[in-house]
Amino acid sequence: MTKKRFFHDITDWTTIIFGSLIYAVAVSCFTAPNNIAQGGLTGVSIMLNFVFNTPIGITTMIMNIPLLIWGLVENGKSYLAKTVVAIVVSSVAIDVISSFTTGYHGEKLLAAMFGGILSGCGLGLIFYRGGSTGGVDIVAQNIHKHLPFLSVGKLILLADALIIFATIPVYGGIESAMYTSISIFLSVKVIDTVTKGFARDNGKLMFIITSKYAEITKEIIENVERSVTVIDGKGGYTGDDKKVVLCALRPRQVYKVRRIAENIDRMSFIVVTDAENIMGKGFRNR
């Protein structure tokens, strides 16, 4: 178990760091040099860089500090660890890369497209291993926690829309707003591809056989925001009564649920299988 956990942790950190570097390349080589903003606080930092020539990475990191403190109060240390690493690595990498390259200055549409695709790849890898880039993500998740009727996705979409409109007065025209829209749209699509797969209705089906089903169910509902079904079962060899926790998940959520089950009950028996057609709340509507 110790070796397995060590391997998972190494994979987590390596993937998050790699994703942060890809995201930094997208910002420093494609979007920022062409006056194309990103979503979230990075987009704000790109516009501040244009107006005041402030470093994008350091500015992003500074703006994230109060939000990280808020996230620490609301969600605890474990939630923030991977987010802090992603913020620090991506912010430092953006400024380092920008210091020795002027980036791509060719066709703006290509810059918007490649910036969106690369940032989506980077963010997708970060999200897939349980991290985030802070900023709007923390705000949206904390607001949703207190106001459940406001979904995280809608809050992030609202923040991105405000950034798109802000580019108009900052850059003095609608062109940058249009390119920013293209970049953010492609980024979101690539994030979905990396974290969810290509189909809207695909996912994973997880069976967790455990004696600590109540604690596991509570954690899944509160921290992964997925519903579960608890089924009565009986061990074929022992004859003992068991509970089976059944949960339909997006691929990116499997890791989170598996870690929850392993942390609460190391003796739990977990089966994960593909589900090609899931219909209902949280997946494709009927």
BALOBA-1460 file (C-alpha; in Angstrom, 3 decimals):
// residues 286
<rec num="1" residu="m" x="0.000" y="0.000" z="0.000"/>
<rec num="2" residu="t" x="2.851" y="2.382" z="0.805"/>
<rec num="3" residu="k" x="4.548" y="1.816" z="-2.563"/>
<rec num="4" residu="k" x="1.246" y="2.184" z="-4.382"/>
<rec num="5" residu="r" x="0.445" y="5.450" z="-2.618"/>
<rec num="6" residu="f" x="3.969" y="6.718" z="-3.328"/>
<rec num="7" residu="f" x="3.555" y="5.914" z="-7.028"/>
<rec num="8" residu="h" x="0.187" y="7.717" z="-7.144"/>
<rec num="9" residu="d" x="1.653" y="10.782" z="-5.416"/>
<rec num="10" residu="i" x="4.617" y="10.929" z="-7.795"/>
<rec num="11" residu="t" x="2.261" y="10.619" z="-10.777"/>
<rec num="12" residu="d" x="0.076" y="13.412" z="-9.378"/>
<rec num="13" residu="w" x="2.906" y="15.884" z="-8.861"/>
<rec num="14" residu="t" x="4.651" y="15.042" z="-12.146"/>
<rec num="15" residu="t" x="1.442" y="15.468" z="-14.138"/>
<rec num="16" residu="i" x="0.538" y="18.734" z="-12.405"/>
<rec num="17" residu="i" x="4.014" y="20.189" z="-12.955"/>
<rec num="18" residu="f" x="4.027" y="19.098" z="-16.603"/>
<rec num="19" residu="g" x="0.554" y="20.590" z="-17.113"/>
<rec num="20" residu="s" x="1.660" y="23.845" z="-15.463"/>
<rec num="21" residu="l" x="4.623" y="24.116" z="-17.849"/>
<rec num="22" residu="i" x="2.403" y="23.548" z="-20.895"/>
<rec num="23" residu="y" x="0.035" y="26.238" z="-19.621"/>
<rec num="24" residu="a" x="2.984" y="28.623" z="-19.142"/>
<rec num="25" residu="v" x="4.100" y="28.072" z="-22.747"/>
<rec num="26" residu="a" x="0.585" y="28.866" z="-23.976"/>
<rec num="27" residu="v" x="0.543" y="32.172" z="-22.089"/>
<rec num="28" residu="s" x="4.099" y="33.389" z="-22.657"/>
<rec num="29" residu="c" x="4.485" y="32.271" z="-26.290"/>
<rec num="30" residu="f" x="1.026" y="32.647" z="-27.803"/>
<rec num="31" residu="t" x="-1.676" y="34.584" z="-25.952"/>
<rec num="32" residu="a" x="0.134" y="37.346" z="-24.023"/>
<rec num="33" residu="p" x="2.447" y="38.454" z="-26.896"/>
<rec num="34" residu="n" x="-0.606" y="38.876" z="-29.136"/>
<rec num="35" residu="n" x="-2.822" y="40.807" z="-26.684"/>
<rec num="36" residu="i" x="-5.064" y="37.799" z="-26.140"/>
<rec num="37" residu="a" x="-6.227" y="37.300" z="-22.571"/>
<rec num="38" residu="q" x="-6.694" y="33.980" z="-20.807"/>
<rec num="39" residu="g" x="-9.580" y="33.091" z="-18.544"/>
<rec num="40" residu="g" x="-9.273" y="33.709" z="-14.806"/>
<rec num="41" residu="l" x="-6.653" y="35.758" z="-12.989"/>
<rec num="42" residu="t" x="-4.041" y="35.035" z="-15.659"/>
<rec num="43" residu="g" x="-6.184" y="36.999" z="-18.096"/>
<rec num="44" residu="v" x="-6.291" y="39.912" z="-15.652"/>
<rec num="45" residu="s" x="-2.496" y="39.724" z="-15.281"/>
<rec num="46" residu="i" x="-2.024" y="39.731" z="-19.068"/>
<rec num="47" residu="m" x="-4.050" y="42.954" z="-19.334"/>
<rec num="48" residu="l" x="-2.156" y="44.537" z="-16.420"/>
<rec num="49" residu="n" x="1.080" y="43.614" z="-18.185"/>
<rec num="50" residu="f" x="-0.123" y="45.430" z="-21.301"/>
<rec num="51" residu="v" x="-1.078" y="48.582" z="-19.368"/>
<rec num="52" residu="f" x="1.609" y="48.744" z="-16.654"/>
<rec num="53" residu="n" x="4.253" y="46.283" z="-17.921"/>
<rec num="54" residu="t" x="3.972" y="44.228" z="-14.717"/>
<rec num="55" residu="p" x="5.265" y="40.625" z="-14.841"/>
<rec num="56" residu="i" x="2.410" y="38.263" z="-15.637"/>
<rec num="57" residu="g" x="3.498" y="35.350" z="-13.462"/>
<rec num="58" residu="i" x="4.353" y="37.270" z="-10.292"/>
<rec num="59" residu="t" x="1.194" y="39.376" z="-10.599"/>
<rec num="60" residu="t" x="-0.933" y="36.238" z="-10.897"/>
<rec num="61" residu="m" x="0.776" y="34.730" z="-7.861"/>
<rec num="62" residu="i" x="0.238" y="37.854" z="-5.735"/>
<rec num="63" residu="m" x="-3.447" y="38.094" z="-6.660"/>
<rec num="64" residu="n" x="-3.896" y="34.436" z="-5.731"/>
<rec num="65" residu="i" x="-2.558" y="34.826" z="-2.173"/>
<rec num="66" residu="p" x="-5.779" y="36.153" z="-0.535"/>
<rec num="67" residu="l" x="-7.840" y="33.622" z="-2.495"/>
<rec num="68" residu="l" x="-5.594" y="30.784" z="-1.332"/>
<rec num="69" residu="i" x="-6.072" y="31.895" z="2.263"/>
<rec num="70" residu="w" x="-9.831" y="31.879" z="1.682"/>
<rec num="71" residu="g" x="-9.569" y="28.417" z="0.144"/>
<rec num="72" residu="l" x="-7.518" y="27.201" z="3.113"/>
<rec num="73" residu="v" x="-10.187" y="28.396" z="5.547"/>
<rec num="74" residu="e" x="-13.004" y="26.828" z="3.515"/>
<rec num="75" residu="n" x="-11.464" y="23.586" z="2.277"/>
<rec num="76" residu="g" x="-8.408" y="22.681" z="4.356"/>
<rec num="77" residu="k" x="-4.764" y="21.949" z="3.546"/>
<rec num="78" residu="s" x="-5.140" y="18.895" z="1.321"/>
<rec num="79" residu="y" x="-7.229" y="20.792" z="-1.238"/>
<rec num="80" residu="l" x="-4.685" y="23.595" z="-1.572"/>
<rec num="81" residu="a" x="-1.423" y="21.646" z="-1.812"/>
<rec num="82" residu="k" x="-1.703" y="20.779" z="-5.507"/>
<rec num="83" residu="t" x="-3.210" y="24.177" z="-6.313"/>
<rec num="84" residu="v" x="-0.258" y="26.001" z="-4.718"/>
<rec num="85" residu="v" x="2.214" y="23.892" z="-6.724"/>
<rec num="86" residu="a" x="0.329" y="24.559" z="-9.974"/>
<rec num="87" residu="i" x="0.193" y="28.320" z="-9.305"/>
<rec num="88" residu="v" x="3.870" y="28.614" z="-8.342"/>
<rec num="89" residu="v" x="5.212" y="26.469" z="-11.205"/>
<rec num="90" residu="s" x="3.046" y="28.084" z="-13.890"/>
<rec num="91" residu="s" x="3.659" y="31.645" z="-12.621"/>
<rec num="92" residu="v" x="7.429" y="31.257" z="-12.388"/>
<rec num="93" residu="a" x="7.578" y="29.477" z="-15.750"/>
<rec num="94" residu="i" x="5.567" y="32.232" z="-17.470"/>
<rec num="95" residu="d" x="8.012" y="34.925" z="-16.346"/>
<rec num="96" residu="v" x="11.106" y="32.803" z="-17.048"/>
<rec num="97" residu="i" x="9.966" y="31.882" z="-20.563"/>
<rec num="98" residu="s" x="8.930" y="35.474" z="-21.270"/>
<rec num="99" residu="s" x="12.393" y="36.692" z="-20.242"/>
<rec num="100" residu="f" x="14.189" y="34.904" z="-23.062"/>
<rec num="101" residu="t" x="11.583" y="34.748" z="-25.845"/>
<rec num="102" residu="t" x="9.272" y="37.283" z="-27.448"/>
<rec num="103" residu="g" x="6.816" y="34.548" z="-28.401"/>
<rec num="104" residu="y" x="4.910" y="34.005" z="-31.620"/>
<rec num="105" residu="h" x="3.943" y="37.170" z="-33.545"/>
<rec num="106" residu="g" x="2.474" y="35.753" z="-36.732"/>
<rec num="107" residu="e" x="-1.168" y="35.203" z="-37.601"/>
<rec num="108" residu="k" x="-3.314" y="36.174" z="-34.600"/>
<rec num="109" residu="l" x="-5.899" y="33.503" z="-35.272"/>
<rec num="110" residu="l" x="-3.194" y="30.828" z="-35.058"/>
<rec num="111" residu="a" x="-1.942" y="32.391" z="-31.826"/>
<rec num="112" residu="a" x="-5.462" y="32.268" z="-30.350"/>
<rec num="113" residu="m" x="-5.969" y="28.679" z="-31.491"/>
<rec num="114" residu="f" x="-2.643" y="27.302" z="-30.312"/>
<rec num="115" residu="g" x="-2.839" y="29.322" z="-27.097"/>
<rec num="116" residu="g" x="-6.282" y="27.885" z="-26.378"/>
<rec num="117" residu="i" x="-5.310" y="24.317" z="-27.264"/>
<rec num="118" residu="l" x="-2.095" y="24.338" z="-25.231"/>
<rec num="119" residu="s" x="-3.665" y="26.040" z="-22.209"/>
<rec num="120" residu="g" x="-6.515" y="23.514" z="-22.370"/>
<rec num="121" residu="c" x="-4.036" y="20.631" z="-22.427"/>
<rec num="122" residu="g" x="-2.130" y="22.062" z="-19.466"/>
<rec num="123" residu="l" x="-5.195" y="22.870" z="-17.385"/>
<rec num="124" residu="g" x="-6.786" y="19.542" z="-18.282"/>
<rec num="125" residu="l" x="-3.779" y="17.646" z="-16.912"/>
<rec num="126" residu="i" x="-3.809" y="19.757" z="-13.733"/>
<rec num="127" residu="f" x="-7.539" y="19.235" z="-13.170"/>
<rec num="128" residu="y" x="-7.302" y="15.515" z="-14.001"/>
<rec num="129" residu="r" x="-4.915" y="14.923" z="-11.100"/>
<rec num="130" residu="g" x="-6.939" y="16.919" z="-8.596"/>
<rec num="131" residu="g" x="-5.250" y="20.324" z="-8.825"/>
<rec num="132" residu="s" x="-6.314" y="23.749" z="-10.065"/>
<rec num="133" residu="t" x="-4.744" y="27.091" z="-10.941"/>
<rec num="134" residu="g" x="-6.552" y="28.886" z="-8.115"/>
<rec num="135" residu="g" x="-8.100" y="32.278" z="-8.786"/>
<rec num="136" residu="v" x="-11.604" y="32.034" z="-10.192"/>
<rec num="137" residu="d" x="-11.740" y="28.285" z="-9.445"/>
<rec num="138" residu="i" x="-11.406" y="28.913" z="-5.704"/>
<rec num="139" residu="v" x="-13.924" y="31.771" z="-5.773"/>
<rec num="140" residu="a" x="-16.448" y="29.737" z="-7.758"/>
<rec num="141" residu="q" x="-16.141" y="26.639" z="-5.570"/>
<rec num="142" residu="n" x="-16.447" y="28.611" z="-2.342"/>
<rec num="143" residu="i" x="-19.443" y="30.618" z="-3.574"/>
<rec num="144" residu="h" x="-21.095" y="27.388" z="-4.728"/>
<rec num="145" residu="k" x="-20.497" y="25.901" z="-1.299"/>
<rec num="146" residu="h" x="-22.568" y="28.659" z="0.313"/>
<rec num="147" residu="l" x="-24.980" y="29.224" z="-2.596"/>
<rec num="148" residu="p" x="-25.547" y="25.761" z="-4.136"/>
<rec num="149" residu="f" x="-28.007" y="27.076" z="-6.728"/>
<rec num="150" residu="l" x="-25.055" y="28.827" z="-8.442"/>
<rec num="151" residu="s" x="-23.062" y="26.140" z="-10.232"/>
<rec num="152" residu="v" x="-19.252" y="26.278" z="-10.396"/>
<rec num="153" residu="g" x="-19.340" y="26.108" z="-14.192"/>
<rec num="154" residu="k" x="-21.702" y="29.064" z="-14.531"/>
<rec num="155" residu="l" x="-19.655" y="31.194" z="-12.132"/>
<rec num="156" residu="i" x="-16.441" y="30.485" z="-14.054"/>
<rec num="157" residu="l" x="-18.254" y="31.219" z="-17.333"/>
<rec num="158" residu="l" x="-19.430" y="34.567" z="-15.922"/>
<rec num="159" residu="a" x="-15.870" y="35.463" z="-14.861"/>
<rec num="160" residu="d" x="-14.519" y="34.575" z="-18.327"/>
<rec num="161" residu="a" x="-17.243" y="36.696" z="-19.960"/>
<rec num="162" residu="l" x="-16.238" y="39.699" z="-17.834"/>
<rec num="163" residu="i" x="-12.597" y="39.235" z="-18.860"/>
<rec num="164" residu="i" x="-13.564" y="39.062" z="-22.543"/>
<rec num="165" residu="f" x="-15.505" y="42.340" z="-22.276"/>
<rec num="166" residu="a" x="-12.656" y="43.942" z="-20.295"/>
<rec num="167" residu="t" x="-10.256" y="43.401" z="-23.201"/>
<rec num="168" residu="i" x="-12.240" y="45.888" z="-25.320"/>
<rec num="169" residu="p" x="-11.307" y="49.073" z="-23.368"/>
<rec num="170" residu="v" x="-7.865" y="47.719" z="-22.389"/>
<rec num="171" residu="y" x="-6.721" y="46.954" z="-25.946"/>
<rec num="172" residu="g" x="-8.858" y="49.646" z="-27.574"/>
<rec num="173" residu="g" x="-10.999" y="47.494" z="-29.850"/>
<rec num="174" residu="i" x="-13.181" y="44.460" z="-30.219"/>
<rec num="175" residu="e" x="-10.602" y="42.374" z="-32.115"/>
<rec num="176" residu="s" x="-8.755" y="41.205" z="-29.008"/>
<rec num="177" residu="a" x="-12.063" y="40.280" z="-27.378"/>
<rec num="178" residu="m" x="-12.914" y="38.122" z="-30.384"/>
<rec num="179" residu="y" x="-9.561" y="36.345" z="-30.323"/>
<rec num="180" residu="t" x="-9.816" y="35.910" z="-26.552"/>
<rec num="181" residu="s" x="-13.235" y="34.300" z="-27.022"/>
<rec num="182" residu="i" x="-11.773" y="31.828" z="-29.521"/>
<rec num="183" residu="s" x="-8.876" y="30.999" z="-27.220"/>
<rec num="184" residu="i" x="-11.074" y="30.469" z="-24.144"/>
<rec num="185" residu="f" x="-13.589" y="28.412" z="-26.145"/>
<rec num="186" residu="l" x="-10.880" y="26.076" z="-27.466"/>
<rec num="187" residu="s" x="-9.301" y="25.858" z="-24.020"/>
<rec num="188" residu="v" x="-12.593" y="24.747" z="-22.441"/>
<rec num="189" residu="k" x="-13.163" y="22.156" z="-25.167"/>
<rec num="190" residu="v" x="-9.673" y="20.694" z="-24.772"/>
<rec num="191" residu="i" x="-10.058" y="20.630" z="-20.973"/>
<rec num="192" residu="d" x="-13.270" y="18.642" z="-21.437"/>
<rec num="193" residu="t" x="-11.509" y="16.277" z="-23.833"/>
<rec num="194" residu="v" x="-8.621" y="15.663" z="-21.446"/>
<rec num="195" residu="t" x="-10.692" y="15.318" z="-18.280"/>
<rec num="196" residu="k" x="-13.962" y="13.820" z="-19.531"/>
<rec num="197" residu="g" x="-13.287" y="12.101" z="-22.829"/>
<rec num="198" residu="f" x="-14.781" y="12.816" z="-26.231"/>
<rec num="199" residu="a" x="-18.442" y="11.924" z="-25.587"/>
<rec num="200" residu="r" x="-20.852" y="13.896" z="-23.421"/>
<rec num="201" residu="d" x="-22.487" y="10.759" z="-22.066"/>
<rec num="202" residu="n" x="-19.457" y="8.611" z="-21.378"/>
<rec num="203" residu="g" x="-17.981" y="7.994" z="-17.964"/>
<rec num="204" residu="k" x="-16.967" y="5.392" z="-15.442"/>
<rec num="205" residu="l" x="-18.958" y="3.159" z="-13.145"/>
<rec num="206" residu="m" x="-17.385" y="2.497" z="-9.755"/>
<rec num="207" residu="f" x="-18.339" y="-0.243" z="-7.300"/>
<rec num="208" residu="i" x="-16.940" y="0.048" z="-3.768"/>
<rec num="209" residu="i" x="-17.510" y="-2.919" z="-1.443"/>
<rec num="210" residu="t" x="-16.918" y="-1.668" z="2.090"/>
<rec num="211" residu="s" x="-18.089" y="-1.799" z="5.676"/>
<rec num="212" residu="k" x="-17.591" y="1.979" z="5.983"/>
<rec num="213" residu="y" x="-20.121" y="2.896" z="3.321"/>
<rec num="214" residu="a" x="-21.701" y="5.760" z="5.297"/>
<rec num="215" residu="e" x="-18.432" y="7.705" z="5.637"/>
<rec num="216" residu="i" x="-17.439" y="7.069" z="2.004"/>
<rec num="217" residu="t" x="-20.892" y="8.063" z="0.735"/>
<rec num="218" residu="k" x="-20.801" y="11.300" z="2.734"/>
<rec num="219" residu="e" x="-17.356" y="12.247" z="1.374"/>
<rec num="220" residu="i" x="-18.329" y="11.534" z="-2.255"/>
<rec num="221" residu="i" x="-21.501" y="13.616" z="-2.025"/>
<rec num="222" residu="e" x="-19.822" y="16.557" z="-0.272"/>
<rec num="223" residu="n" x="-16.408" y="16.674" z="-1.979"/>
<rec num="224" residu="v" x="-17.014" y="15.200" z="-5.453"/>
<rec num="225" residu="e" x="-20.630" y="16.364" z="-5.786"/>
<rec num="226" residu="r" x="-21.804" y="13.030" z="-7.156"/>
<rec num="227" residu="s" x="-24.744" y="11.028" z="-5.884"/>
<rec num="228" residu="v" x="-24.352" y="7.354" z="-4.999"/>
<rec num="229" residu="t" x="-26.532" y="4.287" z="-4.606"/>
<rec num="230" residu="v" x="-25.922" y="1.914" z="-1.692"/>
<rec num="231" residu="i" x="-26.778" y="-1.722" z="-2.499"/>
<rec num="232" residu="d" x="-27.063" y="-4.639" z="-0.068"/>
<rec num="233" residu="g" x="-24.632" y="-7.469" z="-0.777"/>
<rec num="234" residu="k" x="-23.308" y="-10.698" z="0.722"/>
<rec num="235" residu="g" x="-19.806" y="-12.136" z="0.519"/>
<rec num="236" residu="g" x="-19.872" y="-15.346" z="-1.548"/>
<rec num="237" residu="y" x="-17.062" y="-16.989" z="0.421"/>
<rec num="238" residu="t" x="-17.549" y="-15.565" z="3.913"/>
<rec num="239" residu="g" x="-21.302" y="-15.112" z="3.815"/>
<rec num="240" residu="d" x="-20.885" y="-11.759" z="5.566"/>
<rec num="241" residu="d" x="-23.327" y="-8.964" z="4.835"/>
<rec num="242" residu="k" x="-21.727" y="-6.174" z="2.811"/>
<rec num="243" residu="k" x="-22.676" y="-2.820" z="1.332"/>
<rec num="244" residu="v" x="-21.850" y="-1.892" z="-2.254"/>
<rec num="245" residu="v" x="-21.476" y="1.813" z="-3.045"/>
<rec num="246" residu="l" x="-22.353" y="2.391" z="-6.707"/>
<rec num="247" residu="c" x="-21.379" y="5.685" z="-8.343"/>
<rec num="248" residu="a" x="-21.405" y="6.993" z="-11.934"/>
<rec num="249" residu="l" x="-18.480" y="9.349" z="-12.530"/>
<rec num="250" residu="r" x="-16.631" y="11.399" z="-15.068"/>
<rec num="251" residu="p" x="-13.181" y="9.878" z="-15.787"/>
<rec num="252" residu="r" x="-11.417" y="12.747" z="-13.996"/>
<rec num="253" residu="q" x="-13.430" y="12.039" z="-10.817"/>
<rec num="254" residu="v" x="-12.419" y="8.370" z="-10.535"/>
<rec num="255" residu="y" x="-9.114" y="9.265" z="-8.953"/>
<rec num="256" residu="k" x="-10.757" y="11.467" z="-6.304"/>
<rec num="257" residu="v" x="-13.326" y="8.834" z="-5.336"/>
<rec num="258" residu="r" x="-10.707" y="6.070" z="-5.246"/>
<rec num="259" residu="r" x="-8.537" y="8.111" z="-2.899"/>
<rec num="260" residu="i" x="-11.558" y="8.807" z="-0.668"/>
<rec num="261" residu="a" x="-12.351" y="5.088" z="-0.449"/>
<rec num="262" residu="e" x="-8.720" y="4.099" z="0.180"/>
<rec num="263" residu="n" x="-8.227" y="6.734" z="2.873"/>
<rec num="264" residu="i" x="-11.389" y="5.781" z="4.764"/>
<rec num="265" residu="d" x="-11.239" y="2.002" z="4.314"/>
<rec num="266" residu="r" x="-7.979" y="0.440" z="3.150"/>
<rec num="267" residu="m" x="-9.708" y="-2.947" z="3.022"/>
<rec num="268" residu="s" x="-12.354" y="-1.745" z="0.567"/>
<rec num="269" residu="f" x="-12.699" y="-3.647" z="-2.711"/>
<rec num="270" residu="i" x="-12.984" y="-1.314" z="-5.712"/>
<rec num="271" residu="v" x="-14.059" y="-2.112" z="-9.270"/>
<rec num="272" residu="v" x="-14.021" y="0.539" z="-12.024"/>
<rec num="273" residu="t" x="-15.526" y="-0.113" z="-15.437"/>
<rec num="274" residu="d" x="-16.330" y="1.942" z="-18.531"/>
<rec num="275" residu="a" x="-19.845" y="3.300" z="-19.005"/>
<rec num="276" residu="e" x="-20.427" y="4.380" z="-22.594"/>
<rec num="277" residu="n" x="-23.943" y="5.764" z="-22.268"/>
<rec num="278" residu="i" x="-24.941" y="7.519" z="-19.025"/>
<rec num="279" residu="m" x="-28.143" y="9.536" z="-19.043"/>
<rec num="280" residu="g" x="-29.442" y="11.616" z="-16.174"/>
<rec num="281" residu="k" x="-28.454" y="14.521" z="-13.973"/>
<rec num="282" residu="g" x="-24.788" y="15.434" z="-14.353"/>
<rec num="283" residu="f" x="-24.497" y="13.639" z="-17.690"/>
<rec num="284" residu="r" x="-26.571" y="13.785" z="-20.887"/>
<rec num="285" residu="n" x="-30.237" y="14.626" z="-20.384"/>
<rec num="286" residu="r" x="-32.843" y="12.202" z="-21.657"/>
